[in-house]
Amino acid sequence: MVGKTSITLLETHSIDFTRYGSDTDKTYVDEYGNIVTPTTTETISTIGSLQPFSKYQNRVGLEEGFREEDYFVYYSKDVLRTTNQFDNNLPDTCVIDGNSYKVCRKGLWTSYGLLADNNEYYLQLIQPEGS
């Protein structure tokens, strides 16, 4: 019974993420001489648990210029794409309460004795241009 309750609590939110095929809408040649062409986007429907972010609880340093209110923590079994400086892919994005967020970090959330192995994602507010 405890395992069933734990899994249900981790499936309280349904969020649709947008996955971009590449980081551009135009064809270009990257720094390695590879031709990068634009690809289509897809929607990834996920189920998980959306939680407020706390730098004391999550023990993660915030990027300069961002506050705790600019982040959420999302626990899900689904696999999402995060920011990565070593490839040409953009992170998955979503909209929560009218604001756009990107998946900026991922951690494995398996060490807590639950039956469900979940991924822990940090969602960072995408600042509007000029703010």
C-alpha positions in Angstrom: 0.0 0.0 0.0 2.8 2.4 0.8 4.4 1.9 -2.6 1.1 2.6 -4.4 0.7 5.9 -2.4 4.3 6.9 -3.2 3.8 6.4 -6.9 0.5 8.3 -7.0 2.1 11.3 -5.3 4.7 11.4 -8.0 2.1 11.6 -10.7 0.2 14.8 -9.8 1.0 17.0 -12.8 0.8 16.6 -16.5 3.1 18.9 -18.4 3.7 19.1 -22.2 7.3 19.9 -23.2 8.4 21.1 -26.6 11.5 19.5 -28.0 13.4 21.4 -30.6 15.3 19.4 -33.3 18.2 21.8 -33.6 19.2 25.2 -32.3 18.3 27.1 -35.5 15.7 27.5 -38.1 18.4 28.0 -40.9 21.0 25.6 -42.2 24.6 26.4 -41.1 28.0 24.8 -40.8 29.1 24.2 -37.2 32.7 24.6 -35.7 33.5 21.0 -36.8 32.5 21.4 -40.4 29.2 19.5 -40.0 26.2 20.9 -41.8 23.4 21.4 -39.4 19.9 21.7 -40.9 16.7 22.7 -39.0 14.5 19.9 -37.9 10.9 19.8 -36.7 9.8 20.2 -33.1 7.8 17.6 -31.2 5.6 17.7 -28.1 6.5 15.3 -25.2 3.6 14.7 -22.8 4.8 13.9 -19.3 3.4 13.0 -15.9 5.2 13.8 -12.7 5.3 16.0 -9.6 6.0 19.7 -9.8 7.5 21.2 -6.7 8.7 24.6 -5.6 12.4 25.1 -5.6 14.4 25.8 -2.5 18.1 26.4 -2.7 18.5 25.1 0.9 16.6 21.9 0.2 17.9 21.2 -3.3 21.5 22.4 -2.6 22.0 23.7 -6.1 23.6 27.0 -6.9 21.5 29.4 -8.8 22.7 31.1 -12.0 23.5 34.8 -11.6 20.5 37.0 -11.9 17.9 34.3 -11.0 16.0 33.9 -7.8 14.4 30.8 -6.2 11.0 31.9 -7.6 12.5 31.5 -11.1 12.8 27.7 -10.7 10.7 24.6 -10.2 11.7 21.0 -9.5 10.0 18.4 -11.6 10.1 14.6 -10.8 9.2 12.3 -13.7 10.0 9.0 -15.2 10.1 10.6 -18.6 13.4 11.5 -20.1 13.8 15.2 -21.0 16.6 17.1 -22.7 18.6 19.6 -20.6 20.9 22.5 -21.5 24.2 21.2 -22.8 27.1 23.4 -24.0 28.7 20.6 -26.0 26.0 20.0 -28.6 23.7 22.0 -30.9 20.5 20.9 -29.3 18.2 23.3 -27.3 16.7 22.1 -24.0 13.1 21.0 -23.7 10.8 23.8 -22.8 7.3 24.1 -21.2 4.8 26.7 -20.1 3.7 26.8 -16.4 1.2 29.5 -15.4 1.8 31.5 -18.6 5.6 31.6 -18.1 8.1 29.6 -20.2 10.7 27.4 -18.6 13.6 25.4 -19.9 15.0 22.1 -18.4 18.4 23.2 -17.1 19.6 20.3 -14.9 18.9 16.7 -14.3 19.6 14.4 -11.4 18.6 10.8 -10.6 16.2 10.5 -7.8 16.6 6.8 -6.9 18.1 6.9 -3.4 15.0 7.5 -1.3 13.6 4.0 -1.0 10.6 4.5 -3.3 9.5 1.9 -5.7 9.5 4.4 -8.5 12.8 5.5 -10.0 12.4 9.1 -11.2 14.5 11.8 -12.8 14.8 15.1 -11.0 14.7 18.1 -13.3 15.3 21.7 -12.6 13.1 24.0 -14.7 14.5 27.5 -15.1 12.4 30.6 -16.1 13.2 31.8 -19.6 13.7 35.5 -19.1 11.7 37.6 -21.7 13.9 39.7 -24.0 14.8 43.1 -22.5 14.2 42.1 -18.8 
